[in-house]
Amino acid sequence: MPDSADEPSTERQQDQEQRRLAQETKDERYVWWYLAYFLFGIHIVAFVMIYAVMHAK
């Protein structure tokens, strides 16, 4: 009988764990996108600076 009493809490814990993992995956994806945009922006700034230095008088 104790097994049937533990079943809802175990089910709830599994559901919470699945939601936590889904949120973590989503957050990790956002971190990679932010990193990609940041690195892209750094390159744009570097190219503009190189252009400015090469064409400075």
N, C-alpha and C positions, 0 to 999 in steps of 0.2 A: 504493500500500500504506500510506503513512503516514496516510491518511484513516481507514482502519479502526482504526488504533491510537488515534487521537484521539477516536473516536466515544464510547467509554464515559466518558471524562473529561468530554466536552462534555455528554453525557446526565446525568451526575452533577451537573455545575454547574447545568444547567437545573433539575434536581430540587431542588437546594439553594436556588436562587433562588426557585422556586415556594413552597417551604416558608417561606422568609424573608418573602416577600410576604404569605403567608397569616397568619403570626404577627404581622407588622406591622399588618395590617388588624384582626386580633383585638385587639391592644393598643390601637390607635387607637379602636376601639369602646368598650373599657373606659374609656379616658380621657374620652370624651364622656359616658358614664354617670356617672362620678365627678363630672365638672363639673356635670351636671344635678342630681344629688343635693345637691351642695354649694350650688348656687344656690337650690334649693328650701329647704334648711335655713336659709340666710341669710334668706330671706323669712319663714319661720315665726318665727325669732328676732325679726326686725324687727316683725312683727305683734304678737307677745307683748309686746315692749317698748312699742310704741305703746299697746296696751291698758292696760298697767300705768301709763304716764304719764297717760293720759286719766282713769283711775279712781283715781289717787292722791289722798290728802287732805292 
